[in-house]
Amino acid sequence: MTGTSGSCAIEQSNIGVFEGSDLKAIFYTANKTDQLIGVLDERQNGSVRIWGGDFVSLPVADISITDTGLVVGPVAAEETYCGAAVVPNIYDAPITEARKTLKTAGWKPVPQPREEFGQQGDLHDIGITEAETCSGTGFGFCRYNYRSAGALLDVTTVGEFYEDSVPSVVDYSVTCAN
C-alpha cells in the first residue's frame, strides 16, 4: 500500500529463520489486526529487532537466542552502546518526555541554531533547542542531537507540533565518539 512522500506499508509478511539451508522457525502474525512485520534490524547485543510494517514504523519485538532457543519478547527497555552509553526505550514517546528520560540516563542536549520558519523554530521556542532540522512536508520528521560520555545520539521524531501535542520518537542512532 502506498502513502505520502513515497512511503509504503507492508500488507503481508513472515520471518523465516534458517540454519544453513535448514528452515528452523517461521514467525508470522496470527490475525489481520496484528502489527505487521516490516524490517529486521540486528542490534549491537546480537538480538534482532522486528519493526512494524506501517507507513511510519516502530519496533514491535526483539528476537534473542537463549539456552532454550529463539525467544520473541518485548522491545528491550534499554540498550548499551560504546561500552557505557545507555539509551532507554524512548520509542513512541513525545519528544518532551523522551528528552527527560534521556537526561536521566546521562544524555545532554546539544543546542542547534534556530531556524526562522517551521516546526524546528517552534520546538526551540518551547526550550527544545537540540532540534536540528525538521522536514516541511510529509510526515514531519525532525532530528535532535544529544551527547553522553563517549557517544553521540541522533533522535528522529514524526508528527506536527501543535498547542497540545509534540512529535513522537520513531527512531534513534548512536555514534561512538573517539
Legacy VTK file of the C-alpha trace (Angstrom):
# vtk DataFile Version 3.0
C-alpha trace
ASCII
DATASET POLYDATA
POINTS 178 float
0.000 0.000 0.000
1.454 3.392 -0.973
1.315 6.601 1.036
2.632 10.141 1.220
6.225 11.115 0.450
6.967 7.905 -1.452
6.227 5.730 1.584
4.649 2.309 1.637
3.094 -0.024 4.170
3.578 -3.772 4.182
0.405 -5.810 3.775
1.713 -9.368 4.260
4.880 -10.673 5.879
6.577 -13.590 7.615
10.040 -14.249 9.023
11.880 -17.461 8.187
14.844 -18.492 10.349
17.409 -20.768 8.736
20.470 -22.642 9.921
22.411 -23.154 6.735
19.754 -24.328 4.288
17.512 -25.852 7.008
14.365 -23.926 7.962
14.292 -23.771 11.779
11.372 -21.431 12.541
8.715 -19.239 10.979
7.316 -16.136 12.666
4.069 -14.636 11.427
1.163 -12.567 12.662
-1.837 -14.583 13.710
-4.599 -12.073 12.943
-5.181 -9.439 10.293
-5.410 -6.863 13.094
-1.904 -7.686 14.426
1.007 -5.336 13.796
2.573 -6.437 10.528
6.229 -7.389 10.276
8.309 -4.820 8.435
12.080 -4.696 8.704
14.516 -6.759 10.766
17.450 -4.978 12.388
20.379 -6.735 14.065
21.210 -4.999 17.342
24.618 -4.483 18.906
23.857 -7.114 21.585
23.163 -9.802 18.959
19.370 -9.701 19.170
17.191 -8.905 16.166
14.607 -6.133 16.374
11.334 -6.579 14.486
9.939 -3.324 13.143
6.290 -2.907 12.201
5.186 -2.661 8.599
3.186 0.561 8.872
3.946 3.764 6.952
5.981 5.086 9.878
7.450 2.024 11.501
8.008 1.452 15.225
9.704 -1.570 16.786
7.292 -4.266 17.941
9.508 -7.029 19.391
13.038 -8.358 19.827
14.211 -11.866 18.934
17.043 -13.228 21.044
18.841 -16.550 21.303
18.776 -18.221 24.713
19.767 -21.638 26.043
16.258 -22.833 25.192
16.218 -21.454 21.631
14.786 -18.392 19.910
12.681 -16.108 22.090
10.407 -13.371 20.795
9.939 -10.789 23.521
9.169 -7.131 24.055
11.472 -4.405 22.786
14.373 -4.069 25.247
13.886 -1.478 27.990
17.353 -0.107 27.232
20.406 -0.719 25.057
24.088 -0.102 25.793
26.404 1.346 23.161
30.078 2.286 23.064
30.739 0.352 26.261
28.793 2.590 28.642
26.216 4.798 26.885
22.733 3.571 27.838
19.786 4.504 25.633
16.424 3.847 27.292
13.457 2.724 25.199
12.049 6.069 24.062
10.134 4.780 21.032
6.703 6.367 20.556
7.322 8.836 23.411
6.571 12.520 22.825
9.902 14.346 22.451
9.190 16.321 25.635
9.049 13.068 27.631
11.858 11.369 25.699
14.293 14.202 26.447
13.518 13.929 30.201
14.162 10.186 30.049
17.392 10.747 28.119
18.613 13.387 30.605
18.027 10.932 33.457
20.132 8.369 31.545
23.011 10.864 31.212
22.353 12.329 27.763
22.803 16.088 27.342
21.017 18.070 24.628
23.347 19.592 22.016
21.890 23.030 21.178
21.419 23.766 17.473
20.964 27.074 15.627
17.327 28.152 15.454
15.663 28.223 12.038
13.431 31.209 11.340
10.456 29.295 9.985
8.791 25.976 10.550
8.484 23.364 13.230
12.144 23.447 14.324
11.767 27.088 15.391
8.548 26.264 17.254
10.360 23.484 19.142
13.171 25.889 20.055
10.551 28.342 21.353
9.413 25.773 23.957
13.002 25.006 25.001
13.815 22.016 22.801
16.963 23.627 21.426
18.523 20.309 20.400
16.082 20.145 17.455
18.395 20.345 14.451
16.106 20.261 11.460
12.559 19.308 10.500
11.075 18.408 7.137
8.453 20.827 5.915
6.155 18.254 4.329
5.066 14.640 4.564
5.365 13.013 7.960
7.083 15.987 9.598
10.314 14.202 10.542
12.598 16.096 12.944
16.137 15.313 14.099
17.564 16.003 17.585
21.123 15.748 18.940
22.368 14.521 22.337
25.787 13.729 23.810
26.977 11.498 26.629
30.396 10.294 27.742
31.802 8.629 24.643
28.736 8.764 22.380
26.504 10.929 20.220
22.784 10.222 19.862
20.561 11.291 16.955
16.841 11.006 17.664
14.161 11.133 14.950
10.547 12.111 15.570
7.469 12.219 13.403
4.406 14.397 13.683
3.438 18.016 13.836
3.936 20.444 16.694
0.603 21.823 17.922
-0.540 23.578 21.067
-1.413 20.303 22.792
0.936 17.815 21.123
4.548 17.405 20.071
6.264 14.980 17.676
6.919 11.405 18.901
10.123 9.357 18.685
10.276 6.811 15.865
13.997 6.037 15.750
17.455 6.813 17.050
21.055 6.053 16.194
24.239 6.118 18.256
27.739 7.037 17.102
30.680 6.270 19.359
32.887 9.319 19.887
36.634 8.858 19.525
LINES 1 179
178 0 1 2 3 4 5 6 7 8 9 10 11 12 13 14 15 16 17 18 19 20 21 22 23 24 25 26 27 28 29 30 31 32 33 34 35 36 37 38 39 40 41 42 43 44 45 46 47 48 49 50 51 52 53 54 55 56 57 58 59 60 61 62 63 64 65 66 67 68 69 70 71 72 73 74 75 76 77 78 79 80 81 82 83 84 85 86 87 88 89 90 91 92 93 94 95 96 97 98 99 100 101 102 103 104 105 106 107 108 109 110 111 112 113 114 115 116 117 118 119 120 121 122 123 124 125 126 127 128 129 130 131 132 133 134 135 136 137 138 139 140 141 142 143 144 145 146 147 148 149 150 151 152 153 154 155 156 157 158 159 160 161 162 163 164 165 166 167 168 169 170 171 172 173 174 175 176 177
